[in-house]
Every structure is written in structure tokens, then in C-alpha cells.
Amino acid sequence: MDFHDKVKNKEILSKMTPSLALEMLKEGNKRFIENNTIERDHSWHIKETIDSQHPFAIVLGCIDSRVMPSIIFDQGIGDLFITRIAGNIVNRDILGSMEYACAVTGSKLIVVLGHTSCGAVKGAVDDVKLGNLTAALKPIKLAVAKVDAGMTYDNSQNPEFIDAVARKNVELALEDIKSQSAVLYRMYKNKEIDIVGAMYDHTTGVVSFLE
């Protein structure tokens, strides 16, 4: 059954699997980069989701204005839960939102979406000190410390290093989700959901999923 252009409801979600949810995002990104996105009647989608919502996935993304999950995955109103925070890091509020999405509403997939040329990563690399941002960057500094020390390092001016840290940051976020939420880890082990990482290249629009 083709779910792409349908408003997601309880019946459709009951037929969805984690692997199908992931495939829908991959196909949506392919449509996006090929400029072949689905034409949707937003007014109809709004009407169909007045009383309920059944998103098939939740995406944790960065606040970067160039990375808009619903657009880059070519999804409509009611298709995705989206939670955003600088550097796509994990905290208790984010975990609670994911637990609601998966355990209460029935979403089948969690995606942690990092991106190239991430300002939050650059801030962590350069050890930026600025109000509440200082504490917010601490989780990303763990990724900085774990990236290969042999890599040529030139602070935030080295795009290869920045993107390597961004990828490692996604990997650490995946570990945090599994280790810090018993609810989500149980669902993951039972294959009720999948938890995956991805990187968005803002120069091409391509989303690459971590293997």
C-alpha cells in the first residue's frame, strides 16, 4: 500500500513497520533532491488532522534554518513529530517527547538528524562561552573529544573536522537515547521501533543514513 500522499491515521499506522517508515523518509528525500515532491492539499490535511494525529516518525534535528525535516523528507501535515535543539543533542525533555511519540502515539521510527557545517558544533569546537549556550554545548564537546585525534585540526575553519564531529555527535545521541530511556530501549529491542542516525548535506540536500 502506498502511504506517501495519505494523511496518517490509526489504521495506516497499524500497518506501518519501522523499516517501511525509514524507507518512506529515504524516498521522500530522493523526491526532494530531484525536485519531484508530492503536491499536497494542505487545507485537506489540516481538516483530516483536526481531532487526532498519527505521525509515523519523530525527527530530532538541529535548529539550523536550512534543515527543515518536513521539507527535506517531503512529508505533509501530520506525518512527522519534529523536535529541534541546537546541535540535535539529547536531554530529558527530548526523551520525554520521543517516549510520547512512540509509546503513546505509535510512531515507528526515531531519527537523529545532524548536518554539515553545524554552527553548534563549531561553537563547541571553539569553546564558545555565552550564557545558557555554554552548558548546551557540553554534550557536543564529548563528540569533539572522541573524533580521531590524528585528524588535521584547525578549529572551526576545518570543514572535514566539523562534519566528523557532527557525525560523532549523532552517534553519541543514539547511544544516549538507548541508555537513558528504558521505555524506548525496550521498544527498540522488541523491534516495535527503530532508532537511526542521519546526516544532511546542506550543499546538496542529500540525507545520508548512518549504517
Secondary structure, DSSP 8 states (H G I E B T S, - for coil): ---TTS---HHHHHH--HHHHHHHHHHHHHHHHTT------HHHHHHHTSS----SEEEEE---TT--HHHHTT--TTTEEEEE-GGG---HHHHHHHHIIIIII---EEEEEEETT-HHHHHHHTT---TTHHHHTHHHHHHHHHS-TTS---GGG-HHHHHHHHHHHHHHHHHHHHHH-HHHHHHHHTTS-EEEEEEE-TTT--EEE--
